[in-house]
């Protein structure tokens, strides 16, 4: 392995990654001893090792990764701002998504804490830095559910990871997201129809639940001819086989979040129906309070659930659901999701080259993530590999350790407003704030009042995407639930960046709606 600092031959960095290459192309080619040639933000070639190199790569660094190369993982359902929060002890089995947000503990421990953190500049900046790094260290290179609007118009999510809503690349059409249920009035229906027409990918929380209410959300779309190719039904748990058949026939897609479904509703969609309908689907983590920490965990849950349902769901199909098929869902298949010449250079390297490569990715933990590259830039990985790809000595990497393995982040980006916030600094600030949220809130309010001119907007106030007002529109405590920040929990715990640890397994063990075999399997997967 070349561990010296690279010296690019021109102003655009060129380098070569060697290892087993899982292309995920239309032929699902796997090159046992292969290499990927990268120049700038693009893949130049994917080929067997040993042949002659193009002139531009004669003096380029050649990195023996000691691992298996995959396209970067694409998480197509998340509410990233909430991923600083730990797993919630779900108090009962629910029937649909309008029910669990009404629980008083949800307000105190999820909704209100994230409003406090998102509403103040120091903590909002720390939230974005922390959750973006948390996704990268498990191999995610693109995420859906990153809201970039902040007061003043400047985007905090800009740099280290791609996002579906604002990809900032002319080759990648922007998607859009709707969390709130469709209302049965002409204006809202027409607005929904226009969104479908104007976007290649329109993500909609569809049929999240197991009762008639959940299924009615799909019927509303079908009755108004809103099942269209750009529709991506997040969850789609309440859909039946004929509904999935129509989704497939119309070219609509599904994002499946099995862990979140199981935690909240005690069941997930029928995998046999999903596969039988032939609808294109991808996986999404949802969020850390009632979902997976990252896609590596979500893949394990999906594999276990398929076995529990007695359905043959291949490891290759699951891996495609977070790479090639996920890119098809967003309309980005010409640019991302496969390793091939001219594609954008988003890659993940998992340690080791033995065994089935698809099983290896699903079984991998954060410790086995050797390298994560976004747009040709090494963002995270084993420290030695990161140093080999440190083309910008003016912005050194930040060290990190996972289970005794030395890792490093490289989060600096040309136009990011977060370049002064490192991962460790963000973690420390959040831990301090979350140790006494009421005190933090009042202190920030005082400081901001002292600094702001009358009428000036508050800086860096994140827009939350998972607080739909229609969920809280009824009930005796609805208005207080939405507005009373004094009900925020005094102390909450920052979610650890990786799966595991006594606290996490205790929280998992306490989940009422999970099958014991899944709890045991996950502990075994991360042993």
ZADRENFI-256636 format. One line per field, with one value per residue (C-alpha): chain; residue in one letter; x, y, z. Coordinates in pm, 1 decimal. Layout:
kette [A;...]
rest [A;...]
xx [X;...]
yy [Y;...]
zz [Z;...]
! end
This chain:
kette [A;A;A;A;A;A;A;A;A;A;A;A;A;A;A;A;A;A;A;A;A;A;A;A;A;A;A;A;A;A;A;A;A;A;A;A;A;A;A;A;A;A;A;A;A;A;A;A;A;A;A;A;A;A;A;A;A;A;A;A;A;A;A;A;A;A;A;A;A;A;A;A;A;A;A;A;A;A;A;A;A;A;A;A;A;A;A;A;A;A;A;A;A;A;A;A;A;A;A;A;A;A;A;A;A;A;A;A;A;A;A;A;A;A;A;A;A;A;A;A;A;A;A;A;A;A;A;A;A;A;A;A;A;A;A;A;A;A;A;A;A;A;A;A;A;A;A;A;A;A;A;A;A;A;A;A;A;A;A;A;A;A;A;A;A;A;A;A;A;A;A;A;A;A;A;A;A;A;A;A;A;A;A;A;A;A;A;A;A;A;A;A;A;A;A;A;A;A;A;A;A;A;A;A;A;A;A;A;A;A;A;A;A;A;A;A;A;A;A;A;A;A;A;A;A;A;A;A;A;A;A;A;A;A;A;A;A;A;A;A;A;A;A;A;A;A;A;A;A;A;A;A;A;A;A;A;A;A;A;A;A;A;A;A;A;A;A;A;A;A;A;A;A;A;A;A;A;A;A;A;A;A;A;A;A;A;A;A;A;A;A;A;A;A;A;A;A;A;A;A;A;A;A;A;A;A;A;A;A;A;A;A;A;A;A;A;A;A;A;A;A;A;A;A;A;A;A;A;A;A;A;A;A;A;A;A;A;A;A;A;A;A;A;A;A;A;A;A;A;A;A;A;A;A;A;A;A;A;A;A;A;A;A;A;A;A;A;A;A;A;A;A;A;A;A;A;A;A;A;A;A;A;A;A;A;A;A;A;A;A;A;A;A;A;A;A;A;A;A;A;A;A;A;A;A;A;A;A;A;A;A;A;A;A;A;A;A;A;A;A;A;A;A;A;A;A;A;A;A;A;A;A;A;A;A;A;A;A;A;A;A;A;A;A;A;A;A;A;A;A;A;A;A;A;A;A;A;A;A;A;A;A;A;A;A;A;A;A;A;A;A;A;A;A;A;A;A;A;A;A;A;A;A;A;A;A;A;A;A;A;A;A;A;A;A;A;A;A;A;A;A;A;A;A;A;A;A;A;A;A;A;A;A;A;A;A;A;A;A;A;A;A;A;A;A;A;A]
rest [X;X;X;X;X;X;X;X;X;X;X;X;X;X;X;X;X;X;X;X;X;X;X;X;X;X;X;X;X;X;X;X;X;X;X;X;X;X;X;X;X;X;X;X;X;X;X;X;X;X;X;X;X;X;X;X;X;X;X;X;X;X;X;X;X;X;X;X;X;X;X;X;X;X;X;X;X;X;X;X;X;X;X;X;X;X;X;X;X;X;X;X;X;X;X;X;X;X;X;X;X;X;X;X;X;X;X;X;X;X;X;X;X;X;X;X;X;X;X;X;X;X;X;X;X;X;X;X;X;X;X;X;X;X;X;X;X;X;X;X;X;X;X;X;X;X;X;X;X;X;X;X;X;X;X;X;X;X;X;X;X;X;X;X;X;X;X;X;X;X;X;X;X;X;X;X;X;X;X;X;X;X;X;X;X;X;X;X;X;X;X;X;X;X;X;X;X;X;X;X;X;X;X;X;X;X;X;X;X;X;X;X;X;X;X;X;X;X;X;X;X;X;X;X;X;X;X;X;X;X;X;X;X;X;X;X;X;X;X;X;X;X;X;X;X;X;X;X;X;X;X;X;X;X;X;X;X;X;X;X;X;X;X;X;X;X;X;X;X;X;X;X;X;X;X;X;X;X;X;X;X;X;X;X;X;X;X;X;X;X;X;X;X;X;X;X;X;X;X;X;X;X;X;X;X;X;X;X;X;X;X;X;X;X;X;X;X;X;X;X;X;X;X;X;X;X;X;X;X;X;X;X;X;X;X;X;X;X;X;X;X;X;X;X;X;X;X;X;X;X;X;X;X;X;X;X;X;X;X;X;X;X;X;X;X;X;X;X;X;X;X;X;X;X;X;X;X;X;X;X;X;X;X;X;X;X;X;X;X;X;X;X;X;X;X;X;X;X;X;X;X;X;X;X;X;X;X;X;X;X;X;X;X;X;X;X;X;X;X;X;X;X;X;X;X;X;X;X;X;X;X;X;X;X;X;X;X;X;X;X;X;X;X;X;X;X;X;X;X;X;X;X;X;X;X;X;X;X;X;X;X;X;X;X;X;X;X;X;X;X;X;X;X;X;X;X;X;X;X;X;X;X;X;X;X;X;X;X;X;X;X;X;X;X;X;X;X;X;X;X;X;X;X;X;X;X;X;X;X;X;X;X;X;X;X;X;X;X;X;X;X;X;X;X;X;X;X]
xx [0.0;126.2;114.8;313.9;148.9;40.3;183.7;-70.7;63.1;-157.8;-407.0;-674.1;-592.3;-558.4;-532.0;-593.0;-777.3;-706.4;-901.8;-1200.1;-1442.2;-1819.4;-1948.9;-2328.0;-2353.3;-2620.5;-2427.1;-2338.7;-1974.5;-1733.3;-1362.7;-1170.5;-842.9;-945.7;-877.4;-1072.3;-902.4;-1026.1;-952.4;-1113.1;-1478.9;-1509.7;-1425.7;-1204.9;-1192.4;-1292.5;-1080.1;-872.2;-540.9;-212.7;-272.2;-107.3;-217.8;-324.3;-56.3;-231.9;-209.9;153.0;270.0;-60.2;-77.9;-175.7;-361.2;-395.7;-709.3;-696.9;-1071.6;-1376.8;-1489.8;-1859.8;-2055.1;-2125.8;-2442.8;-2758.2;-3000.2;-3335.6;-3530.9;-3398.9;-3469.4;-3103.6;-3138.6;-3295.0;-3004.6;-2839.2;-3113.4;-3094.9;-3340.0;-3679.8;-3841.3;-4155.9;-4432.5;-4688.6;-4777.8;-4929.0;-5157.7;-5055.0;-4822.6;-5071.5;-5067.1;-4715.1;-4625.6;-4908.3;-4736.5;-4614.6;-4269.2;-4228.7;-4266.3;-4028.6;-3755.6;-3772.4;-3974.3;-3889.4;-3519.8;-3452.2;-3636.6;-3406.1;-3092.6;-3204.5;-3310.4;-2973.0;-2666.8;-2395.5;-2598.4;-2752.9;-2404.6;-2290.6;-2596.0;-2523.9;-2154.9;-2222.1;-2495.6;-2319.0;-2003.3;-2214.6;-2358.6;-2020.1;-1851.8;-2097.2;-2047.7;-2340.3;-2245.2;-2593.4;-2891.0;-3255.2;-3419.2;-3155.0;-3330.6;-3091.4;-3305.3;-3200.7;-3291.2;-3075.8;-3073.1;-2731.5;-2708.4;-2542.9;-2556.9;-2297.8;-1991.0;-1907.0;-2208.9;-2456.5;-2821.3;-3119.3;-3307.3;-3020.0;-2757.4;-2593.3;-2488.5;-2646.2;-2625.0;-2838.3;-3201.3;-3316.8;-3582.6;-3847.5;-4011.4;-4353.6;-4413.0;-4769.9;-5064.7;-5245.4;-5556.9;-5881.0;-5921.3;-5872.0;-5586.6;-5373.0;-5440.5;-5335.9;-5024.1;-4932.7;-4989.5;-4763.4;-4491.1;-4505.1;-4470.8;-4185.8;-3963.6;-3799.8;-3837.9;-4112.2;-4077.3;-4404.8;-4469.8;-4724.8;-4936.3;-4723.8;-4926.0;-5125.0;-5488.5;-5753.6;-5627.0;-5287.5;-5436.2;-5665.2;-5358.6;-5282.1;-5645.7;-5647.2;-5359.1;-5509.7;-5849.6;-5692.0;-5449.7;-5148.1;-4967.7;-4708.4;-4347.9;-4201.1;-4386.7;-4166.5;-4377.9;-4179.6;-4276.8;-4579.0;-4656.1;-5031.3;-5031.2;-5175.2;-5060.4;-5291.3;-5165.2;-4803.9;-4892.3;-5028.6;-4722.0;-4501.4;-4716.3;-4704.0;-4329.4;-4370.3;-4119.1;-4101.3;-3856.9;-3863.4;-3763.7;-3814.5;-3658.4;-3871.7;-4185.4;-4108.5;-4025.6;-4345.8;-4602.1;-4466.7;-4464.7;-4336.5;-4457.5;-4492.3;-4163.4;-4327.4;-4577.0;-4301.1;-4091.2;-4390.2;-4514.2;-4170.8;-4177.3;-3838.2;-3744.8;-3466.6;-3386.8;-3390.6;-3295.5;-3577.3;-3404.9;-3224.2;-3514.7;-3715.2;-3492.8;-3142.8;-2829.6;-2710.5;-2763.1;-2527.7;-2766.5;-3077.4;-2940.4;-2902.2;-3258.7;-3390.1;-3198.2;-3332.0;-3689.9;-3678.9;-3569.5;-3841.8;-4105.8;-3965.8;-3896.1;-3595.5;-3444.9;-3090.3;-2800.5;-2734.0;-3086.7;-3044.2;-2710.6;-2859.3;-3137.1;-2881.7;-2671.4;-2783.6;-3158.2;-3149.6;-2993.6;-3276.6;-3530.5;-3384.4;-3328.9;-2952.0;-2867.2;-2648.3;-2424.1;-2428.9;-2501.7;-2252.4;-1876.0;-1808.3;-1624.5;-1760.6;-1970.4;-1928.9;-1666.3;-1868.4;-1719.1;-1713.2;-1438.5;-1508.7;-1215.3;-1146.5;-1182.1;-1303.7;-1646.8;-1957.9;-1912.9;-2280.4;-2299.6;-1977.1;-2128.7;-2446.7;-2246.2;-1997.0;-1990.5;-1850.8;-1514.0;-1480.0;-1539.9;-1195.0;-1265.2;-1552.3;-1515.0;-1763.5;-1718.3;-1363.5;-1267.8;-1168.0;-1400.0;-1352.0;-1165.5;-868.2;-613.1;-336.6;-562.1;-681.0;-323.0;-247.2;-523.4;-458.8;-433.5;-503.3;-228.5;-367.4;-666.3;-543.5;-762.7;-926.5;-844.8;-1110.6;-1106.6;-1362.4;-1316.9;-943.5;-896.9;-749.7;-976.5;-985.1;-1234.4;-1172.6;-1477.3;-1346.1;-1525.5;-1474.3;-1804.2;-1911.8;-2000.6;-1897.8;-1526.8;-1449.4;-1646.7;-1480.2;-1649.5;-1505.4;-1590.1;-1947.3;-1977.4;-1850.1;-2083.1;-2386.6;-2308.4;-2280.5;-2604.6;-2802.5;-2684.7;-2913.3;-3138.6;-3348.4;-3033.4;-2881.3;-3195.8;-3221.4;-2849.0;-2863.5;-3174.7;-2996.0;-2683.3;-2874.8;-3091.3;-2776.9;-2612.9;-2902.0;-3026.5;-3402.4;-3582.6;-3273.1;-3323.3;-3178.3;-2874.6;-2863.3;-3206.6;-3264.2;-3595.2;-3731.9;-3898.8;-4068.9;-4303.0;-4615.7;-4881.0;-5162.5;-5034.1;-5090.1;-5407.7;-5642.9;-5646.1;-5657.3;-5280.7;-5222.2;-5149.0;-4931.0;-4745.4;-4644.1;-4548.7;-4444.0;-4065.9;-4060.4;-4174.5;-3841.3;-3655.3;-3382.6;-3117.3;-3095.8;-2811.8;-2633.4;-2665.9;-2335.3;-2205.3;-2181.1;-2404.9;-2329.2;-2242.1;-2431.8;-2669.6;-2774.3;-2834.8;-3035.5;-3256.7;-3295.7;-3382.7;-3658.5;-3840.9;-4187.2;-4265.2;-3948.2;-3922.7;-3665.3;-3491.5;-3415.0;-3275.2;-3051.7;-2948.3;-2840.4;-2633.2;-2470.3;-2408.3;-2219.9;-2047.3]
yy [0.0;344.9;548.8;852.7;1188.7;1196.4;1435.5;1480.9;1519.7;1820.9;2046.6;1775.6;1485.9;1143.2;817.9;445.5;224.6;-149.0;-439.1;-656.6;-440.4;-488.9;-281.7;-320.9;-252.5;-403.8;-733.0;-722.0;-776.0;-848.8;-806.3;-1016.4;-828.0;-494.1;-124.0;199.0;498.6;833.2;1180.7;1472.9;1392.5;1121.3;756.1;721.5;341.3;24.3;-270.0;-570.8;-487.2;-537.9;-379.7;-65.0;265.2;579.8;846.3;1068.1;786.9;677.8;867.4;868.1;712.9;345.6;245.7;-121.5;-93.1;-449.1;-449.8;-470.6;-162.4;-75.2;229.0;467.0;386.0;592.0;639.8;739.7;793.7;978.5;1278.6;1356.0;1644.5;1404.8;1159.6;1311.9;1145.2;797.2;513.8;586.2;326.5;294.4;260.3;53.1;-85.9;178.6;153.4;458.8;757.9;1001.6;819.5;793.5;1165.4;1238.3;1055.1;1302.4;1145.3;1200.6;1573.9;1589.5;1363.6;1398.4;1684.6;1960.6;1877.6;1889.4;2221.3;2362.6;2231.7;2331.4;2678.5;2815.1;2879.9;2694.3;2378.0;2382.4;2389.8;2111.0;1898.3;1914.8;1836.4;1544.7;1369.8;1409.0;1251.7;981.3;884.2;890.8;659.1;384.0;433.8;661.8;908.7;1038.9;1106.4;1205.1;1408.9;1677.4;2008.8;2283.4;2593.9;2813.5;3171.2;3400.4;3148.7;2991.1;2612.9;2426.8;2095.3;2180.3;1977.8;1640.5;1435.2;1459.3;1525.6;1451.2;1776.7;2006.3;1800.7;2114.6;1928.6;1987.9;1614.5;1525.6;1642.2;1759.6;1562.5;1695.1;1562.7;1579.1;1452.2;1572.8;1364.2;1478.3;1679.6;1608.6;1950.7;2066.4;2306.0;2051.1;1782.3;2015.6;2116.2;1748.6;1692.6;1983.9;1854.6;1518.0;1688.5;1917.8;1660.2;1341.4;1211.9;1320.0;1147.0;1109.7;939.7;694.6;446.2;450.3;218.8;-103.9;11.6;152.2;506.2;409.7;235.3;528.4;746.2;532.5;525.5;906.9;907.7;641.0;812.2;1136.9;975.3;1070.3;737.7;857.1;763.0;1037.4;917.1;752.1;602.8;612.9;314.7;201.2;-31.4;7.2;-91.4;-423.7;-639.1;-476.0;-135.4;-241.8;-386.9;-50.2;128.9;-97.2;-58.7;321.1;331.2;458.1;339.9;241.6;319.9;45.7;116.7;-220.5;-136.4;173.8;-17.9;-297.8;-63.2;141.0;-98.2;-445.3;-541.9;-430.2;-473.8;-810.4;-877.2;-1140.2;-879.5;-621.3;-860.1;-1015.8;-678.0;-596.3;-241.3;-73.0;-22.8;108.8;113.4;403.1;431.0;673.8;825.1;718.1;761.8;477.6;336.2;231.8;432.2;373.2;166.5;-110.6;-177.0;-140.1;-399.5;-646.9;-586.7;-634.2;-960.4;-1091.7;-989.5;-1163.2;-1484.3;-1443.9;-1402.4;-1705.0;-1504.2;-1548.8;-1200.1;-1223.3;-1031.0;-889.6;-746.9;-586.3;-432.2;-301.6;-139.2;96.6;148.9;91.1;65.7;359.8;567.8;457.4;575.9;928.0;934.2;946.4;608.5;759.6;921.7;719.0;376.6;179.3;170.2;241.5;484.3;843.3;795.4;1028.4;897.3;798.8;481.1;266.4;19.8;-262.1;-451.3;-798.1;-972.0;-1318.9;-1476.0;-1352.0;-975.7;-893.3;-1088.3;-915.2;-567.9;-657.6;-821.3;-534.6;-307.6;43.3;-101.4;-265.1;61.0;128.8;423.8;650.5;877.5;1142.9;1325.8;1197.2;1329.3;1087.2;1188.7;911.7;589.4;410.6;672.2;527.1;527.6;880.9;1003.8;837.5;1043.0;1373.4;1595.0;1911.1;1945.0;2282.7;2106.5;1806.2;1511.8;1474.6;1150.2;917.5;562.6;284.9;-29.1;27.4;98.0;438.4;629.7;986.9;1238.7;1498.4;1725.9;2054.2;2174.5;2486.1;2659.5;2501.4;2734.0;2456.1;2439.3;2572.3;2290.0;1951.5;1624.4;1610.1;1975.7;1915.7;1609.3;1798.1;2094.2;1870.5;1666.3;1984.7;2129.3;1806.6;1762.9;2054.4;2156.9;2416.5;2593.9;2578.4;2718.5;3012.0;3085.7;3088.7;3308.8;3562.2;3563.4;3597.0;3879.5;4063.7;4018.2;4071.3;4406.3;4455.7;4279.6;4093.8;3723.7;3455.7;3291.2;2924.2;2811.4;2469.8;2386.5;2062.0;1819.3;1576.7;1797.9;1796.9;2010.3;1783.8;1507.1;1729.1;1902.9;1733.6;1630.2;1821.8;1880.8;1952.9;2326.7;2302.6;2010.4;2219.5;2542.9;2481.9;2446.5;2448.1;2085.5;1980.3;1707.3;1841.5;1592.7;1360.4;1151.0;1219.3;918.3;737.1;741.2;361.2;66.3;-104.8;-41.0;-139.4;157.6;78.3;-289.8;-203.7;29.0;-233.7;-500.9;-277.6;-244.8;-398.1;-443.3;-621.7;-996.6;-1138.0;-1317.4;-982.8;-840.8;-1145.4;-1140.5;-776.9;-834.4;-1128.9;-923.1;-661.5;-895.3]
zz [0.0;-90.3;229.6;121.6;55.1;-310.4;-562.4;-842.4;-1190.9;-1268.0;-1094.2;-1106.4;-869.8;-1027.9;-833.3;-862.3;-614.5;-629.9;-478.8;-557.1;-757.0;-734.5;-1023.0;-976.8;-1350.4;-1573.8;-1580.9;-1208.7;-1293.5;-1010.6;-1088.1;-837.5;-891.6;-1029.3;-1020.0;-1043.9;-1205.0;-1074.6;-1205.0;-1027.2;-960.2;-1226.7;-1273.6;-1580.7;-1599.2;-1413.2;-1523.4;-1420.3;-1259.5;-1438.4;-1777.8;-1911.7;-1761.1;-1946.4;-1963.8;-1708.1;-1450.6;-1502.1;-1192.3;-1000.9;-653.2;-665.2;-349.6;-261.2;-47.9;82.8;40.8;-182.4;-373.6;-413.6;-529.2;-240.2;-48.3;-115.0;176.8;28.3;346.5;646.6;865.6;918.4;1162.2;1415.1;1398.0;1703.8;1912.3;2061.2;2006.2;2162.3;2387.9;2177.6;2441.6;2246.0;1904.9;1679.4;1379.2;1176.0;1174.1;1327.6;1664.5;1806.3;1781.6;2027.1;2310.7;2573.6;2583.6;2209.5;2263.6;2557.6;2418.3;2038.2;1896.3;2144.0;2193.7;1821.8;1798.5;2062.7;1892.0;1542.3;1650.0;1759.2;1547.3;1746.3;1797.5;1447.5;1296.8;1527.8;1441.0;1069.4;1108.5;1344.9;1151.7;816.8;959.3;1123.3;783.5;610.4;858.3;758.2;383.9;295.1;22.8;-68.8;156.4;118.7;392.8;431.1;452.0;349.2;397.3;687.8;769.0;560.0;274.2;336.9;323.8;609.1;423.9;165.2;100.1;249.7;136.3;-151.5;-82.6;-302.1;-245.9;-346.4;-532.3;-674.7;-990.2;-1331.2;-1404.3;-1101.1;-1107.7;-765.5;-584.6;-350.8;-35.8;125.3;478.0;538.8;421.1;109.2;196.1;14.6;-140.6;-496.7;-423.0;-239.4;-498.5;-779.6;-587.1;-550.2;-922.1;-1013.4;-784.6;-960.8;-1297.8;-1198.9;-1025.3;-1144.8;-789.4;-548.4;-210.7;-21.0;315.5;179.6;371.4;687.1;905.3;907.8;930.4;699.4;756.0;616.3;314.4;247.5;184.8;-120.6;-233.0;-230.4;-480.3;-701.9;-717.1;-838.9;-1088.5;-877.4;-904.5;-1154.4;-1247.2;-1030.0;-718.2;-456.1;-178.6;144.8;366.2;157.3;448.4;408.9;40.4;-71.9;-363.6;-623.4;-510.7;-555.3;-895.3;-1001.9;-861.0;-1072.9;-1384.8;-1357.3;-1292.3;-933.7;-672.5;-305.3;-26.2;234.6;597.5;770.4;1107.8;1158.5;1058.0;1302.1;1589.6;1554.9;1405.5;1480.5;1113.0;777.4;421.5;254.4;80.2;-140.0;-261.9;-314.5;-521.7;-697.0;-816.3;-954.5;-822.7;-806.9;-441.9;-227.1;144.6;388.9;756.8;850.1;1157.2;1471.4;1722.9;1561.7;1292.4;1196.9;1267.8;911.2;597.6;708.8;996.8;778.7;537.2;822.6;940.4;585.3;546.8;876.6;796.5;458.6;628.7;892.7;620.3;436.1;120.8;-104.9;-116.3;-247.7;-100.7;-446.7;-463.7;-122.7;-217.2;-539.9;-334.5;-177.9;-491.6;-850.8;-786.5;-545.7;-822.5;-1053.9;-797.3;-800.5;-1176.8;-1124.5;-1277.7;-1551.2;-1291.3;-968.7;-826.0;-1037.4;-1080.2;-1446.1;-1670.5;-1671.9;-1358.4;-1062.9;-822.8;-516.0;-367.4;-55.9;36.9;283.9;435.9;294.4;-39.8;59.4;28.3;-144.5;-200.6;-146.1;179.8;285.5;250.9;438.3;718.2;748.4;1052.5;1076.7;1175.4;832.2;641.0;497.6;268.4;163.8;-139.1;-251.0;-580.1;-601.7;-256.1;20.8;305.8;561.0;613.2;762.1;855.6;636.4;329.2;400.6;426.5;92.5;-64.8;113.5;-193.9;6.8;271.2;374.2;531.1;732.8;824.3;1164.6;1348.3;1485.1;1622.5;1575.9;1786.6;1807.2;1434.2;1350.5;1113.9;985.4;845.5;575.9;589.2;449.3;133.3;-77.3;-6.7;321.9;611.6;850.7;775.3;1122.6;1290.3;1325.3;1413.1;1765.9;1832.1;1715.9;1938.2;2243.2;2187.7;2144.4;2454.0;2657.2;2518.1;2560.1;2919.4;3017.0;2730.6;2918.2;3037.8;2689.1;2532.2;2773.8;2744.4;2365.5;2370.2;2588.6;2375.3;2049.7;2182.3;2286.1;1945.8;1705.4;1583.9;1617.1;1333.0;1207.0;1119.3;1345.4;1185.6;1092.3;1206.3;1052.9;888.7;1031.9;793.7;1031.7;1232.3;1010.0;1173.4;1059.6;1287.7;1591.8;1477.8;1723.6;2085.7;2416.1;2428.9;2060.1;2074.4;2384.0;2229.5;1931.9;2104.7;2466.5;2459.8;2838.8;2822.1;2675.0;2862.3;3086.4;2978.4;2680.8;2543.4;2216.7;1988.3;1944.2;1585.8;1555.9;1642.2;1973.5;2333.3;2650.7;2633.8;2276.8;2341.6;2652.5;2448.2;2177.6;2431.3;2573.8;2239.5;2279.9;1910.4;1800.8;1767.2;2009.2;1724.3;1557.1;1881.2;1917.7;1553.1;1563.8;1877.2;1702.3;1386.4;1589.5;1835.3]
! end
